[in-house]
Amino acid sequence: MKIILSLKRHHYLAKFSIFLITVALIAGMVGCSGSHNLAIDSTVGGLVTHPGEGTFTYYEGTVVILAAKAEEGYHFVNWTGNVSTIANVEAATTTITMGGNYSITASFNRYIVQVATGAAHTVGVRGDGTVVAVGWNDYGQCNVGNWTDIVHVSAGAAHTVGVKSNDTVVAVGYNNDGQCDVDGWTSIVQVAAGDFHTVGRQSDGTVVTVGGNSSGQRDVGDWKDIIGVAAGWYHTVGVKSDGTVVAVGGNSSGQCNVGNWTDIIQVAAGAAHTVGVKSDGTIVAVGDNSSGQCNVDGWTDIIQVAAGAAHTVGIKSDGTMVAVGNNGDGQCNVDGWMDIIQVTTGDLHTVGVKDDGTVVAVGRNDEGQCNVDGW
């Protein structure tokens, strides 16, 4: 009798064990059907630090933290791919909620370190010395995609000029007046492009020019000790090491009347007006004021200015902006800009570089000259 009871007990235990195994297998299959793969990758310029890069498996509804980090010289742009459940695709640190098999990529771009604007085109120098351009390109002024090793650029009405790290110069665009004939230039540390002429500041403080000279805008042969240059439509301005300023060229509106300026650290030249930054952060301006572009008397704490066709903008030391002049196309709508480290103005648009290397723009955009969001 004891033997029979023992056999029955073993029989029931065996059946119960099989039942438990079956339940576990079913539970395992249910768990597998409720899990999803998350494939993560990154572009050149950074990496995903959490949860890492590769393929990971998570249960349905799991909220996964995503964190991306840019390498030096790059900045995070956005998450791309299956991003419908990512909380903020433009944030380097965010979350994704698992609701299927997803594949995502963290995208990075190189910093923009300097921008320049022509009449209707915009040029940007990246941290690696390559160059990008958008806008009007009828004369090839935006054909800079093969430029490398560039440290500084300037844009005229329809041409673009770049300084390479070896102090030589390259140029593309409209050249009917020879404004792009810079092949033989050496020892150049800065360039300024006017409408039809180009100015180069050499390391010894002298200045060279090419292009049109209908108004005497190239008559700079006797300039010395120059630490900065600017080119308007038909005039050229230079800052000397002692803070005084010289100017040549068209003076129909008094844009060259800078002989009494002192203590100047930077100048900008518009179509027919000239603006100077003094070492104490105040501003002086002369020339055409038909749109109020010279009404800068109350400006203080300015570190850089730029002059467009008929507007003037300035960066304050806290990275905010001020602007006066013609605003028919919104080129002065810079009140909300913050963290700006460099600004430039075209005829009817304004472009700024932020301290994170991204770029902002306002104003006329009929040629796509303000399409810099991806920079």
C-alpha positions in Angstrom: 0.0 0.0 0.0 2.8 2.4 0.9 4.5 1.6 -2.4 1.3 2.5 -4.4 0.9 5.8 -2.5 4.5 6.6 -3.1 4.2 5.9 -6.9 1.0 8.1 -7.1 2.8 10.9 -5.3 5.7 10.8 -7.7 3.2 10.7 -10.6 1.4 13.8 -9.4 4.7 15.6 -8.7 5.9 14.8 -12.2 2.7 16.1 -13.7 2.9 19.3 -11.6 6.5 19.8 -12.7 5.5 19.5 -16.3 2.7 22.1 -15.7 5.2 24.5 -14.1 7.6 24.1 -17.0 4.7 24.7 -19.5 3.6 27.9 -17.7 7.2 29.2 -17.7 7.5 28.5 -21.4 4.2 30.3 -22.1 5.3 33.2 -20.0 8.6 33.3 -21.8 6.9 33.3 -25.2 4.6 36.1 -24.0 7.6 38.1 -22.9 9.4 37.6 -26.2 6.3 38.7 -28.1 6.2 41.9 -26.1 9.9 42.9 -26.6 11.4 45.1 -29.3 14.8 45.9 -30.7 16.3 49.4 -30.6 19.2 49.9 -33.1 21.3 53.0 -32.4 24.0 54.6 -34.5 25.7 58.0 -34.9 27.1 60.2 -37.7 30.7 61.4 -37.7 31.3 64.0 -35.0 30.0 62.3 -31.9 28.6 59.2 -30.2 25.7 57.9 -28.2 26.8 57.5 -24.6 23.6 56.0 -23.2 22.5 53.3 -23.8 25.4 53.1 -26.2 25.6 52.1 -29.9 24.4 48.8 -31.3 21.2 46.9 -30.9 19.3 46.6 -27.6 16.2 44.7 -26.6 13.5 46.2 -24.3 9.9 45.3 -23.3 6.9 47.0 -24.7 6.4 50.5 -23.1 9.9 50.7 -21.7 11.2 54.3 -21.5 14.8 54.4 -22.5 17.1 57.3 -21.8 19.1 58.5 -24.8 22.3 60.6 -24.4 24.5 61.8 -27.2 27.9 63.6 -26.9 29.6 65.7 -29.6 33.3 65.6 -30.3 35.4 68.7 -30.2 34.6 71.0 -33.1 31.1 69.4 -33.6 27.7 70.0 -32.2 24.6 67.7 -31.8 21.9 68.4 -34.4 19.1 65.9 -33.9 17.9 62.3 -33.7 16.8 60.8 -37.0 15.1 57.6 -38.1 12.1 56.1 -36.2 11.7 59.1 -33.9 7.9 59.2 -33.4 8.2 58.3 -29.7 11.3 60.3 -28.9 10.4 63.1 -26.5 12.6 65.8 -28.1 14.4 65.0 -31.3 16.5 68.2 -31.0 17.8 67.4 -27.5 21.1 65.5 -27.0 19.6 64.0 -23.8 16.1 62.8 -24.1 14.0 59.6 -24.0 12.4 57.1 -26.4 9.4 54.9 -25.5 9.5 51.4 -27.0 6.4 50.5 -29.0 8.1 48.6 -31.9 11.4 47.8 -33.5 13.2 51.1 -34.0 16.4 52.3 -35.7 17.7 55.8 -34.7 20.8 57.9 -35.5 22.3 60.7 -33.5 23.3 63.4 -36.1 26.2 65.8 -35.6 27.6 68.7 -37.6 30.8 70.7 -37.4 30.7 74.1 -35.8 30.4 77.2 -38.0 33.2 79.5 -36.9 32.5 82.5 -39.2 29.9 83.7 -41.6 29.9 86.3 -44.4 27.1 87.7 -46.4 26.9 89.1 -50.0 24.0 90.9 -51.6 21.8 87.7 -51.5 24.1 84.8 -50.5 25.5 83.6 -47.2 28.8 81.8 -46.6 30.0 79.8 -43.6 33.4 78.5 -42.5 33.3 75.3 -40.5 35.8 74.4 -37.8 37.6 72.0 -40.1 38.3 74.7 -42.7 35.6 73.6 -45.2 33.0 76.1 -46.4 29.3 76.0 -47.0 27.1 78.5 -48.9 23.4 79.2 -49.7 21.5 81.8 -51.7 21.9 83.5 -55.0 24.4 81.7 -57.2 24.0 83.1 -60.7 27.7 83.8 -61.0 29.0 80.8 -59.1 29.5 82.8 -55.9 28.3 79.8 -53.8 30.6 77.3 -55.5 32.8 76.8 -52.5 32.2 73.1 -51.8 35.7 72.1 -52.7 37.4 74.8 -50.6 39.5 73.5 -47.8 41.8 74.9 -45.1 39.9 78.2 -45.0 40.3 80.4 -41.9 38.4 83.5 -43.1 35.8 84.5 -45.7 34.2 87.7 -47.1 31.4 88.0 -49.6 30.8 90.8 -52.1 27.7 91.5 -54.1 28.2 88.4 -56.3 31.6 87.0 -55.4 33.2 85.2 -52.4 36.7 85.4 -51.2 38.5 83.1 -48.7 41.8 83.2 -46.9 43.6 79.9 -46.4 45.7 78.9 -43.4 48.9 79.5 -45.5 47.8 83.1 -46.0 47.0 82.7 -49.7 43.6 83.6 -51.1 40.9 81.9 -53.3 37.8 83.5 -54.9 34.8 82.5 -56.9 31.9 84.4 -58.5 31.4 87.5 -60.7 34.7 88.7 -62.1 34.0 91.2 -64.8 36.0 93.8 -62.9 38.8 91.4 -61.8 37.6 91.3 -58.2 38.4 87.6 -58.1 42.0 87.9 -59.4 43.7 87.1 -56.1 45.8 84.1 -57.2 49.1 85.9 -56.5 48.2 87.2 -53.1 50.3 86.1 -50.2 50.7 87.0 -46.5 47.0 87.8 -46.3 45.4 87.8 -42.9 42.0 89.3 -43.7 39.9 90.1 -46.8 37.0 92.4 -47.4 34.8 92.2 -50.5 32.9 95.2 -51.8 30.4 95.2 -54.7 33.0 95.1 -57.4 36.4 95.2 -55.6 38.3 93.0 -53.1 40.7 94.2 -50.4 43.3 92.2 -48.6 45.1 93.1 -45.4 48.7 91.8 -45.3 50.5 90.7 -42.2 52.8 93.7 -42.3 49.9 96.1 -42.1 49.8 97.1 -45.8 46.8 96.6 -48.0 46.3 95.2 -51.6 43.3 95.4 -53.8 41.8 94.1 -57.1 38.7 94.9 -59.0 36.8 98.0 -60.0 38.1 101.4 -59.1 35.5 103.8 -60.6 35.3 105.8 -57.3 38.9 105.4 -56.1 37.9 102.6 -53.7 41.2 100.9 -54.4 43.5 103.9 -53.7 45.1 102.4 -50.6 48.7 102.2 -51.8 50.0 104.4 -49.0 48.1 102.8 -46.1 50.3 101.4 -43.3 49.8 99.9 -39.9 46.3 98.7 -40.8 44.8 96.2 -38.3 41.3 95.9 -39.9 39.6 96.6 -43.2 36.0 96.9 -44.5 34.6 97.3 -48.0 31.3 99.0 -48.9 29.7 99.2 -52.3 32.2 101.8 -53.6 34.4 102.7 -50.6 37.1 101.1 -48.5 37.8 101.7 -44.8 40.8 100.8 -42.7 41.5 100.9 -38.9 45.1 101.8 -38.0 47.0 100.4 -35.0 46.7 103.7 -33.2 42.9 103.6 -33.4 42.5 106.2 -36.1 40.6 105.4 -39.4 41.3 106.0 -43.1 38.9 105.8 -46.0 38.9 106.1 -49.8 36.3 105.9 -52.5 32.8 107.2 -53.2 31.8 109.8 -50.6 28.5 111.1 -52.0 26.9 110.6 -48.6 29.9 111.4 -46.4 30.7 107.7 -45.8 34.4 108.4 -45.9 34.4 111.3 -43.4 36.2 109.4 -40.7 39.3 111.5 -40.4 38.4 112.6 -36.9 37.6 109.2 -35.5 39.8 107.9 -32.7 40.0 104.9 -30.4 38.4 102.7 -33.0 38.8 98.9 -32.7 36.5 97.7 -35.6 34.8 99.2 -38.6 32.0 98.1 -40.9 31.0 99.5 -44.3 27.5 99.4 -45.7 26.3 100.6 -49.1 27.0 104.3 -48.3 27.6 104.4 -44.6 30.4 103.5 -42.3 30.2 102.4 -38.6 33.0 102.2 -36.0 33.2 100.5 -32.6 35.2 102.4 -30.0 37.2 100.7 -27.3 34.7 101.8 -24.7 31.8 99.9 -26.5 30.2 103.1 -27.9 29.5 103.6 -31.7 30.1 106.2 -34.3 28.6 106.4 -37.7 28.7 108.6 -40.8 27.2 108.5 -44.3 23.7 107.9 -45.7 21.1 108.0 -42.9 18.0 108.0 -45.0 16.7 104.9 -43.2 18.1 105.7 -39.8 21.0 103.3 -40.3 23.4 105.8 -38.5 21.2 106.3 -35.5 23.6 104.5 -33.1 24.4 107.3 -30.6 22.8 105.6 -27.7 24.4 102.2 -28.2 26.7 101.0 -25.5 28.6 97.8 -24.6 29.0 96.9 -28.2 31.7 94.4 -29.2 31.1 94.1 -33.0 29.0 95.8 -35.7 27.9 95.0 -39.3 26.5 97.2 -41.9 24.0 96.3 -44.6 22.7 98.2 -47.6 20.7 100.5 -45.2 20.7 98.9 -41.8 23.2 98.4 -39.0 23.4 95.7 -36.3 25.5 95.3 -33.2 26.5 92.6 -30.8 26.5 93.5 -27.1 28.9 91.9 -24.7 26.2 89.7 -23.3 25.5 88.2 -26.7 22.2 90.1 -27.3 21.7 92.3 -30.4 20.6 95.8 -31.4 19.7 97.0 -34.8 18.6 100.2 -36.6 17.7 101.2 -40.2 15.6 99.8 -43.0 13.5 96.8 -41.8 11.3 96.3 -44.8 12.3 92.6 -45.0 12.7 92.0 -41.2 16.5 92.3 -41.4 16.5 94.1 -38.1 14.3 91.6 -36.2 17.2 90.4 -34.0 15.7 91.3 -30.6 15.3 87.7 -29.5 18.7 86.6 -30.5 21.0 85.4 -27.7 24.5 84.0 -27.3 25.7 85.7 -30.6 29.5 85.8 -31.1 29.6 87.1 -34.7 27.2 88.9 -37.0 27.2 89.8 -40.7 24.8 91.7 -42.9 23.9 91.3 -46.6 21.9 93.9 -48.5 18.6 92.9 -46.9 19.4 90.0 -44.5 21.3 89.5 -41.3 23.1 86.4 -40.1 24.6 85.5 -36.7 26.8 82.8 -35.3 25.9 81.5 -31.8 28.4 80.4 -29.2 27.4 76.7 -29.9 28.4 77.0 -33.6 24.8 77.2 -34.9 23.6 79.9 -37.2 20.5 82.2 -37.2 19.3 84.5 -40.0 16.5 87.0 -40.6 15.5 89.2 -43.5 14.8 88.7 -47.2 15.0 85.1 -48.3 14.0 85.1 -51.9 17.2 83.4 -53.0 17.4 81.1 -50.0 20.1 83.2 -48.4 18.6 82.7 -44.9 18.4 78.9 -45.2 21.1 78.2 -42.6 19.1 76.1 -40.1 21.1 73.0 -40.8 24.5 74.7 -40.4 
